[in-house]
Structure formats: structure tokens, C-alpha cells
């Protein structure tokens, strides 16, 4: 009896999110074609479950235990940096018919991705029954000591997924670019917020005020004070800021 009670407790809703069996948090977003379940792994790593399919975003072994997580129907990679692109994790979570979407830089890094679907900036495709659009992800302000951006334009993607009429934007490693600020109709947005690689809370707030996602999740935030973003957007009544455990 105790084991039954424990298993039930794992699935109980708490303030809009669920505690996962591995202590990952989950949220459920309702769409017009069923629920989208979001599992918050760590850092920039996410898992979506929708319409019987499992989608892993930037799987990395040090972010999650992929021996226990569900196998992927689709894997989507934003760029080739090691905290987003991990061949060991990709192999661990793949099955025979798993589809992989990646950038050209990822493909060049490994023969394993020879058959991956490459998406460049500003492309739109239907993959695994989902509409996926790639959005440029790059730095404008923050650069290395040699003057090169941490994420040069043209190398990385964010992605907009359409799940039953809901548009979910996973921005990848980027700043508040003109392309981001011009987006429209975004229901859920994941925006990175850590220095010096991506955005400050002020930059995230600037972007959010421009394209007004209905739900905003800061992610990839390291030790950044997420409460600062909440304060910056406290008067934006049409943007719900949700803080979830994505820390390193």
C-alpha cells in the first residue's frame, strides 16, 4: 500500500507543475489537440511529450539521466557547444527511427549526424508531424576577448514548435535580437539569461515586452537572480513569468 501511495504522490500537481520521478519539474500546456507536457531537465535541456511523441531538446548527459528518460522520437539541437550538443546523450536517448534536427556545425562535428536534418536560420519544415521554424540565435553585445561573439550569427538556431495551435519558442543561446523581438503569436517562450554568454534580466525583459509571450520561462540561467526578471516584468499583465528549477 505504501508503494502505491508513493507512486500516486509523484504525479500530484503542485501550483501548476508536477514533480517528476527524478525530481524534474513538469508543466502541462493545454492545446487544441491534447496536452503538451514539458519536463525541465537542467540548464538548456528540455523534454516535450505531445501526441504520443517524445522530443528531446539539447540532450546532454551531465544535465539528465538519459538511462531513465524516455527514448526520443525527435531530437532537436540548437548549436554545437558542449553544454547543448552531446553525442553520448544523443546515442543514449535514440532509437532506430529517431529523427534528429541539428545545425550545420553539429553535423560537421560528427559522422554520427550524417543523416540528421540540417536547419539553417529562417527555415520552416514539417517534421514528425510538427511545424518547426528556425530563428537566428546569436550575440550582439557580448563577445570574447578576441572580439568574436560567443555565438556568431548564422551558427545557432532557436526553434518555434507548433503544438496543436500553440507556438512554443525555445531560443537557444542568443541575445535580444531584432529577429526575436519581431516574433508574433508566441504562447510559450524559453529565453536564456546568463552572462556573459546570453542575456541579462534586462535584455530578457526587453525582448519579452517586444514580442509578448503569454508564458515566459527563463532558462539556461546559471546563478542569475531570476527574481530580478520577475520584478522587471511585474507590470506586464499579459506575460506570465514562470520560474522552474533549471539550475546547474
C-alpha positions in Angstrom: 0.0 0.0 0.0 2.8 2.4 0.8 4.4 2.0 -2.6 1.0 2.7 -4.3 0.6 5.9 -2.3 4.2 7.0 -3.1 3.7 6.4 -6.8 0.5 8.5 -6.7 2.2 11.3 -4.9 4.8 11.6 -7.7 2.0 12.6 -10.1 0.2 15.1 -8.0 0.0 18.7 -9.3 1.6 21.4 -7.2 0.9 25.0 -8.2 0.8 24.4 -11.9 3.7 21.9 -12.1 4.4 18.3 -11.3 7.3 16.7 -9.5 8.8 14.1 -11.8 10.1 10.8 -10.7 13.7 12.1 -10.9 12.8 15.3 -9.2 12.5 17.1 -12.5 9.6 19.5 -12.6 6.9 19.3 -15.3 4.3 21.7 -16.6 1.3 20.8 -18.8 0.2 23.2 -21.5 -3.2 22.5 -23.0 -3.5 22.7 -26.8 -6.4 22.1 -29.1 -5.0 18.6 -29.9 -4.2 17.4 -26.4 -1.7 18.2 -23.7 1.9 19.2 -24.1 4.0 18.1 -21.2 7.2 20.0 -20.6 9.9 18.4 -18.5 12.6 20.8 -17.2 15.8 18.8 -17.1 18.6 21.4 -16.4 20.4 24.4 -17.9 19.3 24.5 -21.6 17.9 20.9 -21.7 14.2 20.2 -22.0 11.9 17.3 -22.9 8.5 17.7 -24.6 5.8 15.0 -24.8 2.9 15.6 -27.2 0.6 13.4 -29.2 2.4 10.2 -28.2 5.8 11.5 -29.2 8.9 12.4 -27.1 11.0 15.3 -28.2 14.4 16.0 -26.5 15.9 19.5 -26.8 19.7 19.7 -26.4 20.2 16.5 -24.5 23.4 16.4 -22.5 24.5 13.7 -20.2 25.6 15.9 -17.3 22.2 17.6 -17.4 20.0 14.5 -17.1 19.9 10.7 -16.5 19.2 9.5 -20.0 19.2 5.9 -18.9 15.9 6.5 -17.3 14.3 9.2 -19.5 12.1 8.1 -22.4 13.6 7.4 -25.8 13.2 10.2 -28.4 11.0 10.3 -31.4 12.7 13.6 -32.3 15.9 15.2 -31.0 16.5 18.9 -31.7 19.8 20.6 -31.2 20.3 24.4 -31.1 24.1 24.6 -31.7 27.3 22.8 -31.3 28.6 24.0 -27.9 29.2 21.1 -25.5 26.5 22.2 -23.0 23.9 21.7 -25.7 25.4 19.1 -28.0 26.5 15.8 -26.6 26.8 12.7 -28.8 26.7 10.4 -25.9 23.4 11.7 -24.8 22.0 11.6 -28.3 23.1 8.0 -28.7 21.7 7.1 -25.3 18.2 8.5 -26.0 17.9 7.5 -29.7 16.1 4.5 -31.1 16.1 3.1 -34.6 13.6 5.6 -36.1 14.6 8.7 -34.1 14.7 11.8 -36.2 17.4 14.4 -35.4 17.3 18.1 -36.3 20.6 20.0 -36.0 22.7 22.8 -37.3 25.5 22.5 -39.9 28.1 23.0 -37.2 26.8 19.9 -35.3 26.8 17.8 -38.5 30.4 18.8 -39.2 31.4 17.7 -35.7 30.4 14.0 -36.1 29.8 11.4 -38.8 27.0 10.1 -36.5 24.9 13.0 -37.6 25.4 12.4 -41.3 21.7 11.7 -41.8 20.5 14.4 -39.5 18.1 17.0 -40.9 20.0 20.3 -41.1 18.1 23.5 -40.5 19.7 26.8 -41.2 18.4 30.1 -39.9 14.9 31.1 -41.0 13.7 27.8 -42.4 10.4 26.1 -41.8 9.7 22.4 -42.0 7.2 19.8 -41.0 9.0 17.1 -39.1 7.4 14.2 -37.2 4.0 15.9 -37.8 5.1 19.2 -36.2 5.7 22.5 -37.8 9.2 23.7 -36.8 10.7 27.1 -37.7 14.3 28.0 -37.1 15.1 31.5 -35.7 18.6 33.0 -35.7 20.3 32.8 -32.3 23.4 35.0 -31.8 25.2 37.6 -29.7 25.1 41.3 -30.5 26.8 42.7 -27.4 28.7 40.0 -25.5 32.0 38.9 -27.1 35.1 37.0 -26.3 38.4 38.8 -25.6 39.4 38.5 -29.2 36.3 40.4 -30.3 34.4 37.4 -31.6 30.8 36.9 -30.3 30.2 33.9 -28.1 27.6 32.9 -30.6 28.2 34.2 -34.1 25.2 34.9 -36.3 24.4 32.1 -38.6 25.7 29.2 -36.5 22.9 28.6 -34.0 19.2 28.3 -34.0 16.3 28.9 -31.8 13.2 26.9 -32.8 9.4 27.6 -32.8 7.4 24.5 -32.5 3.7 24.5 -33.2 1.8 22.0 -30.9 -1.9 21.9 -31.7 -2.1 25.7 -32.3 0.3 26.6 -29.5 3.6 28.2 -30.6 6.5 27.3 -28.3 9.8 29.2 -28.8 13.0 27.7 -27.5 15.5 30.4 -28.1 18.8 28.6 -27.8 21.9 30.7 -26.9 21.1 34.2 -28.0 20.6 37.8 -27.1 17.5 40.0 -27.6 18.0 40.2 -31.4 15.8 42.0 -33.9 14.5 38.7 -35.2 13.4 37.7 -31.7 11.7 41.0 -30.9 9.8 40.8 -34.2 8.1 37.5 -33.3 4.4 37.3 -33.1 1.8 35.0 -31.6 4.2 33.1 -29.2 2.3 31.3 -26.5 5.3 29.9 -24.6 8.9 31.2 -24.7 12.1 29.8 -23.2 14.7 32.7 -23.1 18.3 32.2 -21.9 19.6 34.5 -19.1 23.2 34.2 -18.1 26.3 36.3 -18.5 28.5 36.6 -20.4 27.1 34.2 -22.9 23.5 35.2 -23.4 21.2 37.8 -21.8 20.9 39.9 -18.7 17.5 40.0 -17.0 17.1 43.5 -18.5 17.7 42.1 -22.0 15.2 39.3 -21.5 12.6 41.8 -20.2 13.3 44.0 -23.2 12.6 41.1 -25.6 9.6 39.9 -23.7 8.0 43.3 -23.8 8.5 43.4 -27.6 7.0 40.1 -28.6 4.9 39.4 -25.5 4.8 35.7 -25.0 1.9 34.5 -22.9 4.1 32.4 -20.7 7.8 33.1 -20.3 10.3 30.6 -18.8 13.8 31.9 -18.3 16.2 29.0 -18.8 20.0 28.5 -19.1 20.2 31.0 -16.2 23.1 29.6 -14.1 23.3 31.7 -11.0 21.4 34.7 -12.4 18.8 36.1 -10.0 15.5 35.1 -11.7 13.6 37.3 -9.2 15.1 40.3 -11.0 13.3 39.3 -14.2 10.0 38.9 -12.2 10.4 42.4 -10.9 11.2 43.9 -14.3 8.0 42.3 -15.8 5.7 42.8 -12.8 3.6 45.4 -14.7 3.2 43.2 -17.8 -0.1 41.7 -17.0 -0.3 39.7 -20.3 3.1 37.9 -19.6 3.2 35.2 -17.0 6.7 34.6 -15.8 7.3 31.0 -14.6 10.4 30.1 -12.7 11.4 26.5 -12.8 14.4 24.6 -11.5 16.9 24.7 -14.4 20.0 25.4 -12.3 23.3 23.8 -12.8 
